[in-house]
Amino acid sequence: MPPAVEDGALRDAPPASVARRLLSLLYEALLLLALLMIGALPFVLFAHGADRIAARPWFQLYLLALAGAYFIWQWLRGGQTLPMKTWRLRLVTRDGGPLTLRHGVQRFLFALAGSLPFGAGFFWALLDRERQFLHDRLAGTRIVNC
């Protein structure tokens, strides 16, 4: 039975399993790698001939902004990236509503911070009572089956 949809919100949707979210995350990593490789081309062409040491932090910041723009835009357009659509997952607020820009930015920044110490924010789901990733818990979001 599909989750109840009320005014466009997934109110009673069951939470997605950790295994499904991790498989979607693996697919997401492959897609993100391709996006960053293609997205790096304009920067490399523009910075051609620049001092590599000086350009490196700007390049890293550019790639981070590119990744952030991709994820936040996709989450705001319907709560799904391509891998999430494939695995039939949707990102919603804690109460089941659509994400706001604030939720998207917070989730991206918390996920970034949680992935730095060896993915601790993702391993958090193994300890969490609702099996949520740490960045979802902090940003007030959750991933549900759709």
C-alpha positions as CSV (number, residue, x, y, z in Angstrom):
1,M,0.0,0.0,0.0
2,P,1.5,3.4,-0.9
3,P,2.1,6.0,1.8
4,A,-0.7,8.4,2.5
5,V,-0.3,11.7,0.7
6,E,-2.1,14.6,2.2
7,D,-1.8,18.1,0.5
8,G,1.4,16.9,-1.2
9,A,3.0,15.7,2.0
10,L,4.1,12.2,2.9
11,R,2.7,12.1,6.4
12,D,2.6,8.4,7.2
13,A,5.3,7.2,4.9
14,P,7.4,4.4,6.3
15,P,11.1,5.3,6.9
16,A,13.5,3.9,4.5
17,S,15.8,1.2,5.6
18,V,19.5,1.9,6.3
19,A,20.5,-0.6,3.6
20,R,18.4,1.1,0.9
21,R,19.7,4.5,1.9
22,L,23.3,3.2,1.7
23,L,22.8,1.6,-1.7
24,S,21.3,4.8,-2.9
25,L,24.3,6.7,-1.5
26,L,26.7,4.4,-3.4
27,Y,24.8,5.3,-6.7
28,E,24.8,8.9,-5.6
29,A,28.6,8.9,-5.2
30,L,29.1,7.6,-8.8
31,L,26.7,10.3,-10.1
32,L,28.4,13.0,-8.1
33,L,31.9,11.9,-9.3
34,A,30.7,12.3,-12.9
35,L,29.1,15.7,-12.2
36,L,32.3,17.0,-10.5
37,M,34.5,15.8,-13.3
38,I,32.4,17.5,-15.9
39,G,31.9,20.6,-13.7
40,A,35.6,20.9,-13.1
41,L,36.2,21.6,-16.8
42,P,35.1,25.3,-16.8
43,F,37.3,26.1,-13.7
44,V,40.3,24.3,-15.2
45,L,39.9,26.2,-18.5
46,F,39.5,29.5,-16.7
47,A,42.4,29.0,-14.3
48,H,44.7,27.6,-16.9
49,G,48.2,29.2,-16.4
50,A,47.3,30.3,-12.8
51,D,49.6,29.4,-9.9
52,R,48.4,25.8,-8.9
53,I,49.0,26.3,-5.2
54,A,47.0,29.5,-5.1
55,A,44.2,28.0,-7.3
56,R,43.8,24.8,-5.4
57,P,41.7,26.1,-2.5
58,W,39.5,28.0,-4.9
59,F,39.1,24.9,-7.0
60,Q,38.1,22.8,-3.9
61,L,35.6,25.5,-2.9
62,Y,34.2,25.6,-6.4
63,L,33.6,21.8,-6.4
64,L,32.0,22.0,-3.0
65,A,29.7,24.7,-4.1
66,L,28.9,22.7,-7.3
67,A,28.0,19.6,-5.2
68,G,25.9,21.7,-2.8
69,A,24.0,23.4,-5.6
70,Y,23.3,20.0,-7.2
71,F,22.0,18.4,-4.0
72,I,20.0,21.4,-2.7
73,W,18.4,22.0,-6.1
74,Q,17.4,18.4,-6.5
75,W,16.0,18.2,-2.9
76,L,14.0,21.3,-3.4
77,R,12.6,20.2,-6.7
78,G,10.7,17.3,-5.2
79,G,12.8,15.8,-2.5
80,Q,14.7,13.3,-4.8
81,T,17.9,13.0,-6.7
82,L,18.2,10.5,-9.5
83,P,19.5,7.7,-7.2
84,M,16.7,8.4,-4.8
85,K,14.1,8.1,-7.6
86,T,15.7,4.8,-8.6
87,W,15.5,3.4,-5.1
88,R,12.1,5.0,-4.5
89,L,13.2,7.2,-1.7
90,R,12.1,10.8,-0.9
91,L,13.5,13.4,1.4
92,V,10.9,15.2,3.5
93,T,10.8,17.3,6.7
94,R,10.3,15.6,10.0
95,D,6.5,16.2,9.7
96,G,6.4,14.8,6.1
97,G,6.3,18.1,4.3
98,P,8.4,19.4,1.4
99,L,11.9,20.8,2.2
100,T,12.6,24.5,2.4
101,L,15.8,26.1,1.3
102,R,16.9,26.3,5.0
103,H,16.4,22.5,5.4
104,G,18.4,21.8,2.2
105,V,21.3,24.0,3.2
106,Q,21.4,22.7,6.7
107,R,21.2,19.1,5.6
108,F,24.0,19.5,3.1
109,L,26.3,21.3,5.6
110,F,25.6,18.7,8.3
111,A,26.2,15.9,5.9
112,L,29.5,17.4,4.8
113,A,30.6,17.8,8.4
114,G,29.4,14.3,9.3
115,S,31.3,12.7,6.4
116,L,34.6,14.2,7.3
117,P,35.4,12.1,10.4
118,F,35.4,8.8,8.5
119,G,31.7,9.0,7.8
120,A,30.7,9.1,11.4
121,G,27.5,11.0,10.5
122,F,26.4,8.0,8.4
123,F,27.4,5.4,11.0
124,W,25.2,7.3,13.4
125,A,22.2,5.5,11.9
126,L,23.4,2.2,13.5
127,L,23.0,3.8,16.9
128,D,20.0,6.1,16.3
129,R,16.6,4.8,17.7
130,E,14.9,5.7,14.4
131,R,17.9,4.7,12.2
132,Q,18.4,8.2,10.9
133,F,21.6,9.6,9.6
134,L,23.0,12.3,11.9
135,H,22.6,15.1,9.3
136,D,18.9,14.2,8.9
137,R,18.4,14.3,12.7
138,L,20.1,17.7,13.0
139,A,18.4,19.2,9.9
140,G,14.9,18.1,10.8
141,T,14.6,15.8,7.7
142,R,14.0,12.2,7.1
143,I,14.2,9.8,4.1
144,V,11.0,7.8,3.5
145,N,9.9,5.1,1.0
146,C,7.7,6.5,-1.7
